[in-house]
Amino acid sequence: MNKDFFKIDNDLNLLDILKVLNISKRDVFTEKDNEIISPEEIYITDFVSFENLKKNKLSFFTNLKRNFKDVSSGICIVRKENYHFLHKDIIKIPFDDPKKGFSKLLKKYFYQNDINNKEYIIHPSAIVDHNAKIGKNVFIGAYSIICEGVIIEDNSYISERVTISKNCKIGKDCFIGSGVFIECSTLSKNVNVSHNTVLGKIGFGFIPNTNETNLTPHIGGLLIGEGTNIGSGCTIDRGLIDNTSIGKYVMIDNQVHIGHNCVIDDFCILAGQVGLSGSVVLEKNVILGGDVSIKDNIVIGEHSVVAGASKVFNNFPKNSKIGGSPAQDINSWKRLVVSQRLNIKKRKIN
């Protein structure tokens, strides 16, 4: 934890941690000289990576390839079957998914507190149209603009310099980061939008003309489902006629572009610098690695994985593993790469 930017207001008692994780104090384990652990007497002063784990510091353990032998004290969230990898003096908190448990604690003590510590107000410099509907416990930051007909539901947080255009809707418990621009968009509840992202802008649709080429007016909207996370510096176009649609619990990294009329189904993951042309369809649980580009009107079947830097020009069925440029079945692509390397090696020898 970088204490220049993040801090714990008061040292956390181990009981507080166990309560968040829903763990009984009877399950906390150590082999240290048959000593009985009293969580009431143990305090946590820092959240650290496993390699930096020391007394009164908290981390998690998942990677069996790490150099865990030099770590001999501290408090660690770990699966029960991995207890034997850790030093006997480390206090062990059992959790089926240690990384998830650690993330839950970070959200509790940092992300949520950062928001909850602020009063729910509309900053005096914010401009809120009298026809906008603002729910209970809503924060609107400095220099933000909330236009006519906008609906912001309860417990949402609108940061500084945000613009929300006419008739947009922000659901309950949403977070909108600084510098975000939202137009022609409807956000469901618990949507997180990071800084300087643009939602619902006009797409790149036009009819070429040698005399004069103009963008075609876009009369669709943008729909974003519950629990979706959108990173910083992203652009998502509204639909040309029908809507662009992002499903529930979709994870979108920084600097991602999604063109008009795309349909991203539930639980998809898009890593950084992904670019989707218009009318791309990603079915449920599709994972795109970083710097993937997909041509317009392509459909990727559910539960498929596309390797980073792949360039996709064809449809793929469900459960596909895809890689390369042009993208193909990943095993075929690997065989092609091996063959090319062997050919290069042969030419060098000859």
LINZI-V514706 format. One line per field, one symbol per residue. phi: phi as a letter, one per 40 degrees, with the letter a starting at -180 (. if undefined). burial: b if it has 9 or more other C-alpha atoms within 8 Angstrom, else e. Layout:
BEGIN
phi=???
burial=???
END
This chain:
BEGIN
phi=.cccbbacdbdccdcccccccfbcccccbabcffcccbdcbbbbbabbcccbcadgbbabbbcccccccccbahbbcacdcbdcccdccccbbcacbdcccccccccccbdccdccccccabcdccbbccccbbccfbbbccgcbbcdgcbbcdgcbbccfcbbcdgcbbccgcbbccgcbbafbbbccgcbbccgcbbgccccbabdaccabbccdbbcbbbbcdgcbbccgcbbccccbcccbbccfcbbccfbbbccgcbbcdgcbbcdgcbbccgcbbcdgcbbccgcbbccgcbbccgcbbcdgcbbbbcbccgcbbahaccadccccccccccccccccccccc
burial=eeeeeeebeeebbbbebbbbbebeeeebebeeeeeeeebeebbbbbbbebeebbebbbbbbeeeeeebeebbbbbbbbbeeebeebbebbbbbbbeebbebbebbbbbbbbbbeeeeeeeebbeebeebeebbbbebbbbbbbbbbbbbbbbbbbbbbbbbbbbbbbbbbbbbbbbbbbbbbbbbbbbbbbbbbbbbbbbbbbeeeeeeeeebeeeebebbbbbbbbbbbbbbbbbbbbbebbbbbbbbbbbbbbbbbbbbbbbbbbbbbbbbbbbbbbbbbbbbbbbbbbbbbbbbbbbbbbbbbbbbbbbbeeebbbbbbbbbbbbbbeebeeeeeeeeeeeeeeeee
END
